[in-house]
Amino acid sequence: MIKHTAAEPAAPSREATRQQQWWQAIHDRLAQGESLSAIARALPRDRQTVRRDARMAAPPSPSTTGRRRRPQQDRWQAMLEAAWAAGHQTVAALYEAVRAQGYPGGRSTVYRWLVEHHGVRRRRGAASAGPPADPPLRPRQWATWRLQRWTTLPRAATRRLSQRLEDPVVRQIWTLVHPLGVLVRHRRERALAGWLRRAEASGIPEWVRFAQGLQRDEAAVRAAIQGPWSQGRTEGFNYRIKRTIRVTYGRASFPLLRARVLAPREA
């Protein structure tokens, strides 16, 4: 008589073990009072995946985990792992590396594999391990800082300006911009000739052209520095007229435009 023995249960796959470890880590952090967003940033994992695992009362079984795996990823698992070990650890680099070997899948499939196996997401790449980069500033902000005195600048401004001043060209521009602001603010008309010579000798095309333009109208420039009069009010009035014309263009007749231009400005 043949004795039937019960089949031994299959060992859980590597993917099943990995998913169970993710589930355990998520629930451990939930027990410590962390939010889903904080857990997603710390692990890192996709927030929707963290929410799904948080709602599960028990870790995923090997059979459930196996159904979530994609056959295409399974067939090319060794190739993806080899490319990852070779240093291709971004979506673009990994996709190009395996595509050159005949990988038929798409970029989104590679991205899902990176998230599931290595927790890599596009917004949290390998290059994000260092301190966050400073956001870019507009040229107007740079100009405002360069015209101010160093002692009056905020700490963030002095730090970023110090980094920029390591460039010889930027440092040379600083030596031209700051004295020009001091010259105009304090009405130092006698220093204009020396500043113009320095600007022309700088070799920077934009500053050379600017200095040549000031020299062509040097008398008016000196009068503007010395005298108490300013063209600012006239230019402001011209700007208001042009803006009114642009706003009412094609929607009103000339009498209404005339009335709006001649009307006193609201306080």
FIPARO-258443 format. One record per residue (C-alpha): residue number from 0; residue in one letter; x, y negated, z. Coordinates in pm, whole numbers. Each point is the difference from the previous one (the first is absolute). Layout:
N
<site n="NUM" res="a" east="X" north="Y" up="Z"/>
...
//
This chain:
267
<site n="0" res="m" east="0" north="0" up="0"/>
<site n="1" res="i" east="130" north="-340" up="-101"/>
<site n="2" res="k" east="20" north="-253" up="278"/>
<site n="3" res="h" east="-99" north="-351" up="-105"/>
<site n="4" res="t" east="193" north="-279" up="168"/>
<site n="5" res="a" east="-109" north="-359" up="11"/>
<site n="6" res="a" east="190" north="-227" up="-235"/>
<site n="7" res="e" east="233" north="-238" up="172"/>
<site n="8" res="p" east="-101" north="-365" up="-39"/>
<site n="9" res="a" east="212" north="-192" up="-250"/>
<site n="10" res="a" east="245" north="-247" up="143"/>
<site n="11" res="p" east="-113" north="-360" up="-39"/>
<site n="12" res="s" east="152" north="-176" up="-296"/>
<site n="13" res="r" east="241" north="-288" up="31"/>
<site n="14" res="e" east="-275" north="-242" up="-103"/>
<site n="15" res="a" east="-238" north="137" up="263"/>
<site n="16" res="t" east="264" north="-38" up="271"/>
<site n="17" res="r" east="70" north="-354" up="-112"/>
<site n="18" res="q" east="-368" north="-99" up="4"/>
<site n="19" res="q" east="-43" north="147" up="348"/>
<site n="20" res="q" east="299" north="-200" up="122"/>
<site n="21" res="w" east="-150" north="-320" up="-146"/>
<site n="22" res="w" east="-334" north="77" up="170"/>
<site n="23" res="q" east="173" north="58" up="335"/>
<site n="24" res="a" east="202" north="-323" up="-27"/>
<site n="25" res="i" east="-313" north="-201" up="-84"/>
<site n="26" res="h" east="-198" north="139" up="293"/>
<site n="27" res="d" east="291" north="-51" up="239"/>
<site n="28" res="r" east="11" north="-368" up="-93"/>
<site n="29" res="l" east="-378" north="-28" up="24"/>
<site n="30" res="a" east="20" north="136" up="354"/>
<site n="31" res="q" east="246" north="-280" up="82"/>
<site n="32" res="g" east="-254" north="-260" up="-114"/>
<site n="33" res="e" east="153" north="-98" up="-334"/>
<site n="34" res="s" east="-225" north="-122" up="-280"/>
<site n="35" res="l" east="-30" north="168" up="-339"/>
<site n="36" res="s" east="183" north="-288" up="-171"/>
<site n="37" res="a" east="288" north="19" up="247"/>
<site n="38" res="i" east="28" north="376" up="-49"/>
<site n="39" res="a" east="0" north="-39" up="-379"/>
<site n="40" res="r" east="284" north="-253" up="22"/>
<site n="41" res="a" east="205" north="200" up="247"/>
<site n="42" res="l" east="-8" north="345" up="-160"/>
<site n="43" res="p" east="-35" north="-128" up="-290"/>
<site n="44" res="r" east="-316" north="146" up="-147"/>
<site n="45" res="d" east="-286" north="-125" up="-210"/>
<site n="46" res="r" east="-269" north="-152" up="222"/>
<site n="47" res="q" east="-277" north="205" up="-163"/>
<site n="48" res="t" east="198" north="318" up="66"/>
<site n="49" res="v" east="52" north="-101" up="364"/>
<site n="50" res="r" east="-373" north="-65" up="40"/>
<site n="51" res="r" east="-84" north="339" up="-154"/>
<site n="52" res="d" east="237" north="189" up="230"/>
<site n="53" res="a" east="-117" north="-201" up="302"/>
<site n="54" res="r" east="-358" north="117" up="-59"/>
<site n="55" res="m" east="106" north="365" up="-14"/>
<site n="56" res="a" east="-44" north="172" up="338"/>
<site n="57" res="a" east="255" north="270" up="-88"/>
<site n="58" res="p" east="307" north="10" up="-222"/>
<site n="59" res="p" east="-61" north="105" up="-361"/>
<site n="60" res="s" east="15" north="373" up="-61"/>
<site n="61" res="p" east="243" north="145" up="-255"/>
<site n="62" res="s" east="-286" north="82" up="-236"/>
<site n="63" res="t" east="-137" north="-355" up="12"/>
<site n="64" res="t" east="344" north="-146" up="-51"/>
<site n="65" res="g" east="66" north="227" up="-292"/>
<site n="66" res="r" east="-312" north="-121" up="-180"/>
<site n="67" res="r" east="120" north="-362" up="24"/>
<site n="68" res="r" east="326" north="78" up="-178"/>
<site n="69" res="r" east="9" north="-55" up="-372"/>
<site n="70" res="p" east="118" north="288" up="-223"/>
<site n="71" res="q" east="210" north="-236" up="-212"/>
<site n="72" res="q" east="188" north="-118" up="308"/>
<site n="73" res="d" east="52" north="360" up="110"/>
<site n="74" res="r" east="154" north="101" up="-331"/>
<site n="75" res="w" east="247" north="-289" up="4"/>
<site n="76" res="q" east="64" north="-3" up="374"/>
<site n="77" res="a" east="367" north="106" up="-27"/>
<site n="78" res="m" east="72" north="-260" up="-269"/>
<site n="79" res="l" east="-156" north="-282" up="204"/>
<site n="80" res="e" east="190" north="103" up="311"/>
<site n="81" res="a" east="330" north="16" up="-191"/>
<site n="82" res="a" east="-55" north="-346" up="-148"/>
<site n="83" res="w" east="-85" north="-136" up="345"/>
<site n="84" res="a" east="318" north="153" up="148"/>
<site n="85" res="a" east="202" north="-154" up="-286"/>
<site n="86" res="g" east="-99" north="-348" up="114"/>
<site n="87" res="h" east="-304" north="-74" up="-218"/>
<site n="88" res="q" east="-220" north="-112" up="289"/>
<site n="89" res="t" east="-235" north="-250" up="-161"/>
<site n="90" res="v" east="-303" north="72" up="-215"/>
<site n="91" res="a" east="158" north="-141" up="-316"/>
<site n="92" res="a" east="340" north="164" up="48"/>
<site n="93" res="l" east="-145" north="340" up="95"/>
<site n="94" res="y" east="-246" north="-4" up="-290"/>
<site n="95" res="e" east="269" north="-83" up="-256"/>
<site n="96" res="a" east="232" north="267" up="140"/>
<site n="97" res="v" east="-253" north="284" up="-23"/>
<site n="98" res="r" east="-152" north="-117" up="-327"/>
<site n="99" res="a" east="342" north="34" up="-163"/>
<site n="100" res="q" east="-13" north="368" up="101"/>
<site n="101" res="g" east="-341" north="59" up="-158"/>
<site n="102" res="y" east="-237" north="-95" up="283"/>
<site n="103" res="p" east="-346" north="-33" up="-163"/>
<site n="104" res="g" east="-173" north="-179" up="287"/>
<site n="105" res="g" east="-71" north="-368" up="43"/>
<site n="106" res="r" east="151" north="-268" up="220"/>
<site n="107" res="s" east="-299" north="6" up="237"/>
<site n="108" res="t" east="54" north="373" up="63"/>
<site n="109" res="v" east="361" north="-66" up="97"/>
<site n="110" res="y" east="-115" north="-277" up="231"/>
<site n="111" res="r" east="-245" north="233" up="177"/>
<site n="112" res="w" east="274" north="258" up="40"/>
<site n="113" res="l" east="228" north="-262" up="160"/>
<site n="114" res="v" east="-273" north="-103" up="243"/>
<site n="115" res="e" east="-84" north="358" up="98"/>
<site n="116" res="h" east="356" north="130" up="35"/>
<site n="117" res="h" east="212" north="-298" up="101"/>
<site n="118" res="g" east="-244" north="-268" up="116"/>
<site n="119" res="v" east="128" north="-247" up="-261"/>
<site n="120" res="r" east="-240" north="-267" up="-120"/>
<site n="121" res="r" east="46" north="-274" up="-260"/>
<site n="122" res="r" east="-32" north="-286" up="247"/>
<site n="123" res="r" east="242" north="170" up="242"/>
<site n="124" res="g" east="287" north="113" up="-223"/>
<site n="125" res="a" east="346" north="107" up="108"/>
<site n="126" res="a" east="125" north="-358" up="-37"/>
<site n="127" res="s" east="-237" north="-126" up="270"/>
<site n="128" res="a" east="209" north="142" up="285"/>
<site n="129" res="g" east="182" north="-328" up="55"/>
<site n="130" res="p" east="-144" north="-327" up="130"/>
<site n="131" res="p" east="-281" north="-147" up="-211"/>
<site n="132" res="a" east="112" north="-244" up="-266"/>
<site n="133" res="d" east="-92" north="-366" up="33"/>
<site n="134" res="p" east="-288" north="-107" up="-224"/>
<site n="135" res="p" east="102" north="-214" up="-297"/>
<site n="136" res="l" east="-34" north="-375" up="43"/>
<site n="137" res="r" east="-119" north="-252" up="-252"/>
<site n="138" res="p" east="251" north="-242" up="-150"/>
<site n="139" res="r" east="-178" north="-289" up="173"/>
<site n="140" res="q" east="69" north="157" up="340"/>
<site n="141" res="w" east="370" north="38" up="-81"/>
<site n="142" res="a" east="14" north="-363" up="-114"/>
<site n="143" res="t" east="-171" north="-118" up="320"/>
<site n="144" res="w" east="248" north="184" up="220"/>
<site n="145" res="r" east="299" north="-126" up="-196"/>
<site n="146" res="l" east="-108" north="-361" up="44"/>
<site n="147" res="q" east="-40" north="29" up="378"/>
<site n="148" res="r" east="269" north="-30" up="261"/>
<site n="149" res="w" east="142" north="332" up="114"/>
<site n="150" res="t" east="-73" north="-74" up="367"/>
<site n="151" res="t" east="-372" north="-52" up="-70"/>
<site n="152" res="l" east="-51" north="324" up="-193"/>
<site n="153" res="p" east="-173" north="300" up="162"/>
<site n="154" res="r" east="206" north="307" up="77"/>
<site n="155" res="a" east="-149" north="198" up="-288"/>
<site n="156" res="a" east="97" north="-276" up="-242"/>
<site n="157" res="t" east="361" north="-22" up="122"/>
<site n="158" res="r" east="38" north="379" up="-20"/>
<site n="159" res="r" east="-126" north="21" up="-357"/>
<site n="160" res="l" east="191" north="-308" up="-109"/>
<site n="161" res="s" east="320" north="145" up="148"/>
<site n="162" res="q" east="-51" north="311" up="-208"/>
<site n="163" res="r" east="-56" north="-204" up="-315"/>
<site n="164" res="l" east="298" north="-226" up="68"/>
<site n="165" res="e" east="234" north="299" up="-27"/>
<site n="166" res="d" east="-40" north="-43" up="-376"/>
<site n="167" res="p" east="259" north="-259" up="-123"/>
<site n="168" res="v" east="-244" north="-152" up="-251"/>
<site n="169" res="v" east="-273" north="-39" up="262"/>
<site n="170" res="r" east="251" north="-152" up="242"/>
<site n="171" res="q" east="105" north="-251" up="-266"/>
<site n="172" res="i" east="-364" north="-90" up="-65"/>
<site n="173" res="w" east="-46" north="-55" up="375"/>
<site n="174" res="t" east="288" north="-250" up="1"/>
<site n="175" res="l" east="-184" north="-194" up="-271"/>
<site n="176" res="v" east="-361" north="22" up="119"/>
<site n="177" res="h" east="49" north="-90" up="365"/>
<site n="178" res="p" east="212" north="-316" up="-59"/>
<site n="179" res="l" east="-252" north="-116" up="-261"/>
<site n="180" res="g" east="-281" north="23" up="255"/>
<site n="181" res="v" east="204" north="-192" up="257"/>
<site n="182" res="l" east="88" north="-261" up="-262"/>
<site n="183" res="v" east="-365" north="-67" up="-87"/>
<site n="184" res="r" east="-140" north="14" up="355"/>
<site n="185" res="h" east="258" north="-239" up="147"/>
<site n="186" res="r" east="23" north="-224" up="-311"/>
<site n="187" res="r" east="374" north="49" up="-47"/>
<site n="188" res="e" east="17" north="-150" up="-347"/>
<site n="189" res="r" east="379" north="-29" up="7"/>
<site n="190" res="a" east="39" north="377" up="25"/>
<site n="191" res="l" east="-189" north="56" up="-328"/>
<site n="192" res="a" east="304" north="-39" up="-228"/>
<site n="193" res="g" east="203" north="259" up="192"/>
<site n="194" res="w" east="-293" north="241" up="4"/>
<site n="195" res="l" east="-47" north="-31" up="-377"/>
<site n="196" res="r" east="368" north="81" up="-59"/>
<site n="197" res="r" east="-26" north="309" up="221"/>
<site n="198" res="a" east="-313" north="117" up="-180"/>
<site n="199" res="e" east="164" north="-35" up="-341"/>
<site n="200" res="a" east="313" north="180" up="119"/>
<site n="201" res="s" east="-200" north="292" up="148"/>
<site n="202" res="g" east="-19" north="181" up="-333"/>
<site n="203" res="i" east="-362" north="104" up="69"/>
<site n="204" res="p" east="-192" north="-88" up="-321"/>
<site n="205" res="e" east="-321" north="-102" up="177"/>
<site n="206" res="w" east="179" north="-239" up="236"/>
<site n="207" res="v" east="216" north="-143" up="-278"/>
<site n="208" res="r" east="-310" north="-85" up="-204"/>
<site n="209" res="f" east="-171" north="-144" up="308"/>
<site n="210" res="a" east="299" north="-226" up="75"/>
<site n="211" res="q" east="19" north="-115" up="-360"/>
<site n="212" res="g" east="-369" north="-90" up="7"/>
<site n="213" res="l" east="49" north="-207" up="315"/>
<site n="214" res="q" east="294" north="-180" up="-158"/>
<site n="215" res="r" east="-208" north="-99" up="-303"/>
<site n="216" res="d" east="-243" north="-179" up="234"/>
<site n="217" res="e" east="244" north="-78" up="281"/>
<site n="218" res="a" east="-123" north="-356" up="55"/>
<site n="219" res="a" east="-354" north="119" up="71"/>
<site n="220" res="v" east="131" north="278" up="225"/>
<site n="221" res="r" east="204" north="-246" up="206"/>
<site n="222" res="a" east="-296" north="-236" up="25"/>
<site n="223" res="a" east="-220" north="286" up="123"/>
<site n="224" res="i" east="254" north="90" up="269"/>
<site n="225" res="q" east="54" north="-359" up="117"/>
<site n="226" res="g" east="-345" north="-158" up="-26"/>
<site n="227" res="p" east="-304" north="59" up="222"/>
<site n="228" res="w" east="-229" north="54" up="-297"/>
<site n="229" res="s" east="-118" north="340" up="-118"/>
<site n="230" res="q" east="-186" north="130" up="-303"/>
<site n="231" res="g" east="-174" north="261" up="212"/>
<site n="232" res="r" east="-338" north="-176" up="29"/>
<site n="233" res="t" east="-17" north="-61" up="-375"/>
<site n="234" res="e" east="92" north="359" up="-82"/>
<site n="235" res="g" east="-256" north="124" up="252"/>
<site n="236" res="f" east="-272" north="-212" up="-159"/>
<site n="237" res="n" east="93" north="127" up="-347"/>
<site n="238" res="y" east="-16" north="358" up="126"/>
<site n="239" res="r" east="-349" north="-60" up="145"/>
<site n="240" res="i" east="-124" north="-137" up="-334"/>
<site n="241" res="k" east="142" north="296" up="-193"/>
<site n="242" res="r" east="-152" north="245" up="243"/>
<site n="243" res="t" east="-341" north="-166" up="-28"/>
<site n="244" res="i" east="21" north="20" up="-380"/>
<site n="245" res="r" east="85" north="371" up="14"/>
<site n="246" res="v" east="-283" north="79" up="242"/>
<site n="247" res="t" east="-270" north="-190" up="-194"/>
<site n="248" res="y" east="121" north="82" up="-351"/>
<site n="249" res="g" east="-293" north="103" up="-221"/>
<site n="250" res="r" east="-254" north="-38" up="282"/>
<site n="251" res="a" east="-53" north="-376" up="28"/>
<site n="252" res="s" east="5" north="-317" up="-206"/>
<site n="253" res="f" east="243" north="-289" up="19"/>
<site n="254" res="p" east="-219" north="-217" up="232"/>
<site n="255" res="l" east="8" north="270" up="268"/>
<site n="256" res="l" east="378" north="40" up="-42"/>
<site n="257" res="r" east="44" north="-377" up="34"/>
<site n="258" res="a" east="-212" north="-7" up="313"/>
<site n="259" res="r" east="196" north="280" up="161"/>
<site n="260" res="v" east="336" north="-159" up="-83"/>
<site n="261" res="l" east="-98" north="-347" up="127"/>
<site n="262" res="a" east="-180" north="130" up="310"/>
<site n="263" res="p" east="198" north="-46" up="323"/>
<site n="264" res="r" east="171" north="313" up="130"/>
<site n="265" res="e" east="-177" north="179" up="281"/>
<site n="266" res="a" east="170" north="-23" up="337"/>
//
